[in-house]
Amino acid sequence: MKPASADILAGIAKAELGDWIDPTVVPVRWHCDLYDADGQRVGDGDGHTATEAMALAWLCVWAPDALINARVEPGAVPYDIPDGWRFELAPPWQSKPD
């Protein structure tokens, strides 16, 4: 499972609008860890939905300061995800604090 181009575009819009969740404030959320084709963990993302979390994890790799700067350079984030990249999701009930 991976985000579609539309999900990535929506993630970019969320970053630029500052409309993303802060995981320290929203403890119950979808969480995604992203691994590259070599199996290295390269980013993560949190969202209200699985696709939002995956898109923000993808954004974390290609525009790591996007959530801080509210800016994504045009063309910086590819919309096609190569084979071998793995999105590991944790649903809200697993990210819920004890």
Secondary structure by P-SEA (a helix, b strand, c coil): ccccaaaaaaaaaaaaaccccccccccbbbbbbbbccccccccccccccaaaaaaaaaaaaaccccccccccccccccccccccbbbbbbcccccccc
